[in-house]
Amino acid sequence: MSPVPGSRWCVQVFPSLIRLYDLSCKELRLLGIIHVDIQGPVTGFTLQLDLEKGFLHVWGNSLKGYFRYRIAASLHGEKLLIKNEKETHPISFSSDSELISISNLEPYTIGFFDRLSLGVHKAQEWTLIKKRLDFKEIFPIWLKLGQLMSPAHEEGKLGTASFLTGAEELICQKNKTDLLNHFQRLFLTGFYGLMTPTLVDHHHQGIHLEDPSPTSSPLVLLSYGAKLIRSLFVSFQDSHLSVLPALPVEFHSGRFLHVRLENLGLLDLEWSKKTVRRMILLTEEKCTISLGLPKQIKRFRFKEEQEKTASFLEAGCKLHLEKGKAYFFDRFEK
């Protein structure tokens, strides 16, 4: 079971059958069935969620040879597209659902999204990721998938979504010690399959939760969860830019790139040993901002792209920024 990027759907994939479900309500609602004309038994059957391209890839070996096909949402998320990959044994698909197209409609395309790296470069095999429960691996996937899926209403967080409220409170309190333990409870209770969200205790672990309404969407776990993850590393509100405001103690180093900040611009951020190392800000608006840094930082070096010399500024100072300029921050000193 996996969400389909660019949509409000998830799919359950078997060698000869695919089920399409709606994720916009509390209970999964079957939208359509796709029959896959394949001659089994099938070996090496694999489902891959490609977050870089926004596709699902399915492959394996049938009695007639190696097959590989792609599942994707259409450009506006109105149809599910299925297409054989090139240079593999072609297989045929059939479905009576109007939501499903076995054609070459233009697929959903990845937009401009944040890129988070927390220093882990292991092979992303989902079974092992769930076993390790290392959020240096999980958060980048959760953030990207949450930004790719259609957003859900954020009001009335009931069921497993109540864990989002607890996580938000810990972030506001800057409780960096307990944050990941809380996110772990949310992850173990609120997801199954390949990051498929659920508002109920799908694994029957004996967790007592307030029952959500039938119209509540589990997609809130992805979309709002991604917002909370983002806020651990950077936030921009009321002309105040906060950098690493609630960095969990476990995240010693990392990079957060291409971060779009509304009414400000794009930010690239890098840190190590739990402190900021360098930043680059590309402004899209003329503005004056205050800069909030981790409390141990006293001053930093600041330079505009066209300036030959840099200057040292005190932490907490105000910065007067011009539109369409690149600003460089480094030499953060304690």
C-alpha positions as CSV (number, residue, x, y, z in Angstrom):
1,M,0.0,0.0,0.0
2,S,1.4,3.4,-1.0
3,P,0.2,7.0,-1.5
4,V,0.2,8.3,-5.1
5,P,2.1,11.7,-5.2
6,G,0.1,14.6,-6.6
7,S,-3.3,13.1,-5.6
8,R,-5.6,12.2,-2.6
9,W,-5.3,8.5,-3.4
10,C,-3.3,5.4,-2.4
11,V,-2.9,2.1,-4.2
12,Q,-2.6,-1.5,-3.1
13,V,-0.5,-3.4,-5.6
14,F,-0.4,-7.1,-6.3
15,P,1.2,-8.9,-9.3
16,S,-2.2,-9.3,-11.0
17,L,-4.4,-6.7,-9.3
18,I,-4.2,-3.1,-8.3
19,R,-6.8,-1.4,-6.0
20,L,-7.3,2.4,-6.0
21,Y,-8.5,4.0,-2.7
22,D,-9.6,7.4,-1.6
23,L,-7.6,9.0,1.3
24,S,-9.9,12.0,1.7
25,C,-12.1,10.5,4.3
26,K,-11.7,8.5,7.6
27,E,-12.1,5.1,6.1
28,L,-10.4,3.9,2.9
29,R,-13.0,4.0,0.1
30,L,-12.4,1.8,-2.9
31,L,-12.5,3.8,-6.2
32,G,-11.5,1.3,-8.7
33,I,-9.8,-2.0,-9.6
34,I,-7.2,-2.6,-12.2
35,H,-6.7,-6.1,-13.6
36,V,-3.1,-6.9,-14.7
37,D,-2.8,-9.5,-17.4
38,I,0.3,-11.3,-16.1
39,Q,1.4,-14.9,-16.1
40,G,2.8,-16.0,-12.8
41,P,4.1,-17.0,-10.4
42,V,6.0,-13.7,-10.2
43,T,9.4,-13.4,-8.5
44,G,11.2,-10.3,-7.3
45,F,8.0,-8.3,-7.2
46,T,8.8,-4.8,-6.0
47,L,7.0,-1.5,-5.4
48,Q,9.1,1.6,-5.4
49,L,8.0,5.1,-4.4
50,D,10.1,7.6,-6.4
51,L,9.9,10.9,-4.6
52,E,12.2,12.6,-7.1
53,K,9.9,12.0,-10.1
54,G,6.6,11.6,-8.3
55,F,5.9,8.1,-9.6
56,L,5.4,4.6,-8.3
57,H,7.5,2.0,-10.1
58,V,6.5,-1.7,-10.1
59,W,8.7,-4.5,-11.4
60,G,9.3,-8.2,-11.3
61,N,9.8,-11.4,-13.3
62,S,6.8,-13.3,-14.8
63,L,6.9,-16.5,-16.8
64,K,7.2,-14.3,-19.9
65,G,10.0,-12.2,-18.7
66,Y,11.0,-9.0,-16.8
67,F,8.3,-6.4,-16.6
68,R,8.3,-2.8,-15.2
69,Y,5.5,-0.2,-15.3
70,R,4.8,3.1,-13.8
71,I,1.8,4.4,-11.7
72,A,1.3,8.2,-11.5
73,A,-1.3,10.8,-11.0
74,S,-2.3,13.0,-14.0
75,L,-1.2,16.6,-14.2
76,H,-4.2,17.9,-12.1
77,G,-4.6,14.8,-10.0
78,E,-7.8,13.8,-11.8
79,K,-6.8,10.4,-13.1
80,L,-4.5,7.5,-12.2
81,L,-2.1,6.7,-15.1
82,I,-0.5,3.4,-15.8
83,K,2.2,2.9,-18.4
84,N,4.7,0.2,-19.3
85,E,8.3,1.2,-19.0
86,K,10.5,1.0,-22.1
87,E,12.6,-2.1,-23.0
88,T,10.7,-4.5,-20.8
89,H,8.2,-7.2,-21.5
90,P,4.9,-5.3,-21.9
91,I,1.8,-6.3,-19.9
92,S,-1.7,-5.2,-20.4
93,F,-4.1,-3.5,-17.9
94,S,-7.9,-3.2,-17.8
95,S,-10.3,-1.3,-15.7
96,D,-13.9,0.0,-15.8
97,S,-13.2,3.0,-13.6
98,E,-13.3,6.4,-15.2
99,L,-10.6,7.5,-12.8
100,I,-8.0,5.2,-14.3
101,S,-6.3,5.8,-17.7
102,I,-4.1,3.3,-19.5
103,S,-2.7,6.0,-21.7
104,N,-0.1,8.7,-22.2
105,L,-1.8,11.6,-20.5
106,E,0.6,14.2,-19.1
107,P,1.7,13.0,-15.6
108,Y,1.9,15.0,-12.4
109,T,5.2,16.9,-12.3
110,I,7.3,17.6,-9.3
111,G,7.4,21.3,-8.4
112,F,9.9,23.2,-6.3
113,F,10.2,21.6,-2.9
114,D,12.5,21.7,0.1
115,R,15.3,19.2,0.2
116,L,16.3,17.9,3.7
117,S,19.3,15.7,4.4
118,L,20.3,14.6,7.9
119,G,23.5,12.8,7.0
120,V,22.1,9.3,6.3
121,H,23.0,7.7,2.9
122,K,21.8,4.1,3.4
123,A,19.8,2.3,0.8
124,Q,16.2,3.2,1.3
125,E,14.6,-0.1,1.7
126,W,11.4,0.6,3.5
127,T,11.3,-2.6,5.6
128,L,14.7,-1.8,7.0
129,I,13.9,1.9,7.5
130,K,10.9,0.9,9.7
131,K,13.0,-1.5,11.6
132,R,15.7,1.0,12.4
133,L,13.2,3.8,13.3
134,D,15.9,6.4,12.6
135,F,14.2,9.7,12.0
136,K,17.3,11.0,10.2
137,E,16.0,8.6,7.5
138,I,12.3,9.0,8.0
139,F,11.9,12.8,8.2
140,P,13.3,13.6,4.7
141,I,10.8,11.1,3.2
142,W,7.9,12.3,5.4
143,L,8.6,16.0,4.5
144,K,8.9,15.4,0.8
145,L,5.8,13.1,0.5
146,G,3.8,15.5,2.7
147,Q,4.6,18.3,0.3
148,L,3.7,16.2,-2.8
149,M,0.3,15.0,-1.6
150,S,-2.9,17.0,-1.9
151,P,-3.3,18.9,1.4
152,A,-6.1,18.0,3.9
153,H,-8.1,20.2,6.2
154,E,-6.2,20.8,9.4
155,E,-9.0,21.5,11.8
156,G,-10.3,18.9,14.3
157,K,-7.3,16.7,14.7
158,L,-8.8,13.6,16.1
159,G,-7.7,9.9,16.0
160,T,-4.0,9.5,15.3
161,A,-3.9,13.1,14.2
162,S,-4.2,14.2,17.9
163,F,-0.5,13.3,18.0
164,L,0.1,16.3,15.7
165,T,-1.2,18.6,18.4
166,G,1.1,17.2,21.0
167,A,4.1,17.5,18.6
168,E,3.2,21.1,17.9
169,E,3.1,21.9,21.6
170,L,6.5,20.4,22.1
171,I,7.9,22.5,19.2
172,C,6.4,25.7,20.7
173,Q,8.0,24.8,24.0
174,K,11.3,24.1,22.2
175,N,11.4,20.7,24.0
176,K,14.2,19.2,21.9
177,T,14.6,16.1,24.1
178,D,11.1,14.6,23.8
179,L,10.2,15.6,20.3
180,L,11.4,12.5,18.5
181,N,9.8,10.2,21.0
182,H,6.4,11.9,20.3
183,F,7.0,11.7,16.5
184,Q,7.8,8.0,16.9
185,R,4.4,7.3,18.5
186,L,2.7,9.2,15.7
187,F,4.7,7.3,13.0
188,L,4.1,3.9,14.5
189,T,0.4,4.5,15.0
190,G,-0.5,6.7,12.1
191,F,1.1,4.9,9.1
192,Y,1.2,1.5,7.6
193,G,2.4,0.1,4.3
194,L,4.7,2.6,2.5
195,M,3.8,5.8,4.4
196,T,0.1,5.3,4.0
197,P,-1.7,7.4,6.6
198,T,-4.5,6.3,8.8
199,L,-6.6,8.0,11.6
200,V,-7.4,4.8,13.4
201,D,-5.3,2.3,15.2
202,H,-4.8,0.2,12.1
203,H,-2.3,-2.2,13.8
204,H,-4.7,-2.7,16.9
205,Q,-2.0,-1.8,19.3
206,G,-4.4,-0.9,22.1
207,I,-4.0,2.9,21.7
208,H,-7.2,4.7,22.8
209,L,-7.9,7.6,20.6
210,E,-10.9,10.0,20.1
211,D,-12.9,8.7,17.1
212,P,-12.6,11.1,14.1
213,S,-15.5,12.1,12.0
214,P,-16.3,10.2,8.8
215,T,-15.2,13.2,6.7
216,S,-11.8,13.6,8.4
217,S,-8.9,12.8,6.1
218,P,-5.7,10.9,7.2
219,L,-3.8,13.0,4.6
220,V,-3.4,15.6,7.4
221,L,-0.8,13.3,8.9
222,L,1.3,13.9,5.8
223,S,0.6,17.5,5.0
224,Y,0.5,19.0,8.5
225,G,3.2,16.6,9.6
226,A,5.4,18.0,6.9
227,K,4.8,21.6,8.1
228,L,5.8,20.6,11.7
229,I,8.9,18.9,10.5
230,R,9.8,22.0,8.5
231,S,9.3,24.2,11.5
232,L,12.0,22.2,13.4
233,F,14.7,23.7,11.1
234,V,13.4,27.1,9.9
235,S,10.4,29.4,10.2
236,F,9.6,32.9,9.0
237,Q,6.8,34.8,10.6
238,D,6.1,38.5,11.2
239,S,9.5,39.4,9.6
240,H,11.4,37.2,12.0
241,L,13.5,34.4,10.5
242,S,14.2,31.6,13.0
243,V,17.0,29.2,12.2
244,L,17.1,25.8,13.9
245,P,14.5,26.9,16.5
246,A,13.7,23.3,17.7
247,L,16.4,21.1,16.4
248,P,16.1,17.7,18.0
249,V,19.3,16.7,20.0
250,E,19.7,13.7,17.8
251,F,20.2,15.7,14.6
252,H,23.9,16.7,14.9
253,S,24.4,17.8,11.3
254,G,22.4,18.3,8.1
255,R,21.4,20.4,5.2
256,F,18.1,22.0,4.4
257,L,18.1,23.4,0.8
258,H,15.8,25.3,-1.5
259,V,13.5,26.3,1.4
260,R,10.9,28.7,0.1
261,L,9.9,31.3,2.6
262,E,6.8,33.2,1.7
263,N,7.4,37.0,1.3
264,L,11.1,36.5,1.7
265,G,12.8,34.2,-0.8
266,L,14.8,30.9,-0.9
267,L,17.1,29.7,1.9
268,D,19.9,27.2,1.9
269,L,21.0,26.1,5.4
270,E,23.8,23.9,6.7
271,W,24.7,22.9,10.2
272,S,27.1,20.6,12.1
273,K,27.8,19.9,15.7
274,K,24.3,21.2,16.4
275,T,25.2,24.8,15.3
276,V,24.8,26.8,12.1
277,R,27.7,26.7,9.7
278,R,26.5,28.6,6.6
279,M,23.4,30.0,5.0
280,I,22.6,31.6,1.6
281,L,19.4,33.7,1.2
282,L,18.1,34.7,-2.2
283,T,15.6,37.4,-1.7
284,E,12.4,37.8,-3.7
285,E,11.1,40.9,-1.8
286,K,12.6,44.0,-0.3
287,C,12.2,43.7,3.5
288,T,13.7,44.2,6.9
289,I,14.0,41.1,9.0
290,S,15.3,40.1,12.4
291,L,17.4,36.9,12.6
292,G,16.9,34.4,15.4
293,L,19.8,32.0,15.9
294,P,20.6,29.2,18.4
295,K,21.3,31.0,21.7
296,Q,24.9,29.9,21.9
297,I,25.7,32.0,18.7
298,K,26.9,35.5,19.5
299,R,27.8,36.9,16.1
300,F,28.3,35.9,12.4
301,R,29.8,37.1,9.2
302,F,27.5,38.6,6.6
303,K,28.1,39.5,3.0
304,E,26.1,40.6,0.0
305,E,27.0,38.9,-3.3
306,Q,28.3,42.0,-5.0
307,E,30.2,43.3,-2.0
308,K,34.0,42.6,-1.9
309,T,34.2,42.7,1.9
310,A,32.1,41.0,4.6
311,S,31.2,42.4,8.0
312,F,30.5,40.8,11.4
313,L,27.1,41.3,12.9
314,E,25.7,40.6,16.3
315,A,23.1,37.8,16.7
316,G,19.5,39.2,16.9
317,C,20.3,42.2,14.7
318,K,18.0,43.5,12.0
319,L,18.9,43.1,8.4
320,H,17.8,45.4,5.6
321,L,17.5,43.3,2.4
322,E,17.0,44.3,-1.2
323,K,14.9,42.4,-3.7
324,G,16.7,39.9,-6.0
325,K,20.0,39.8,-4.1
326,A,22.0,36.9,-2.7
327,Y,23.2,37.2,0.9
328,F,25.8,34.9,2.5
329,F,26.1,34.0,6.2
330,D,29.0,32.1,7.8
331,R,31.6,32.2,10.6
332,F,28.9,31.7,13.3
333,E,30.8,32.3,16.6
334,K,29.9,31.4,20.1
